[in-house]
């Protein structure tokens, strides 16, 4: 068990060292920027990037916003009954909004046969019960 722990620790250390050297190599060189028509452009420092990161588009003093809306419905009908369900959501957020909704409707038929008496003088009774049902759910989120 101890050997496995030290092996895992060694692998994790190598990944960290490799990851840092890879990050340094992913920045475009000045020659690459020049070839793309961006000569003289400088890569922003982490401090400079934090000043604008996550601000979103700002137009006329208003920040970014997003809205989402959804609705579902289900219906069933037949002789002597029916059922329906409607569900919906609305969400508004600064960066992200969404949700989900579902609706179901159906019918259940139960058949019951009962017998009274015995032998050839028995009587049978058939009973059908129809049940209509519906339901659903919805949820929304915003960030």
Secondary structure, DSSP 8 states (H G I E B T S, - for coil): -HHHHHHHHHHHHHHHHHHHHHHHHTS--HHHHHHTT-TT-----HHHHHHHTT----BTTB---EEEEEEEEEEEEETTEEEEEEEEEEEEESS-EEEEEEEEEEEEEEEEEEEESSGGG-EEEEEEEEEEEEEEEEEEEE-
